[in-house]
Amino acid sequence: MNKKDLASLKKMLIREKTELLNKTNNTQREARANLDTDVGDEIDTASQNSEKEMYFELVANDKITLSAINDALAKIEKDSYGQCECCDSIIPMERLQAIPWTRYCIKCQEEAENPKK
C-alpha cells in the first residue's frame, strides 16, 4: 500500500471516529435526559424503558466500532495495517476503503460469520 492510500484511509478512520464519538455523546445525553423523566402511566413507562434499551444498544454498538477504529489507527502506526488478523494476507484496497477498520479479508470474515458445523 502506498503512502497516499494509507494517508487517505487514516483520514477516513479519524473522520469516522470523530463522528462516532459525537454520536455516542449525543446519544448518552439523550438517554440521561430520558432517565430523568418519570411521568405517565404504565404504557408510557414501558415505552420509555424500550427507548432507553435502544439507546444503550446503539451506544454499545458504536463503542465496538470505535474500538475497531482505534485498533486500525494503532496498526497504521505499527506498519501492520491492511493485513488480515487471521491468515496474514493483504486485505484488498477496495475492502479497506469500504470498511477501513476491518480486521479480516473477505474469506476469513465469511468463515467467521458462517462457521462450519
JOTA-V990620 format. One line per field, one symbol per residue. ss: DSSP state (a for helix, b for strand, c for the rest). phi: phi as a letter, one per 30 degrees, with the letter a starting at -180 (. if undefined). psi: psi as a letter, one per 40 degrees, with the letter a starting at -180 (. if undefined). Layout:
# JOTA-V990620
ss=???
phi=???
psi=???
This chain:
# JOTA-V990620
ss=ccaaaaaaaaaaaaaaaaaaaaaaaaaaaaaaaaaccccccaaaaaaaaaaaaaaaaaaaaaaaaaaaaaaaaaaaacccccbccccccbccaaaaaacccccccaaaaaaaacccc
phi=.dddddddddddddddddddddddddddddddddddccbjcdddddddddddddeddddddddddddddddddddddcibdicddccidddeeeddddbdcdcbdddddddddbddc
psi=hidddddddddddddddddddddddddddddddddehgiaaddddddddddddddddddddddddddddddddddddefeiehhedeeihhiddddddgeeieiiddddddddgii.
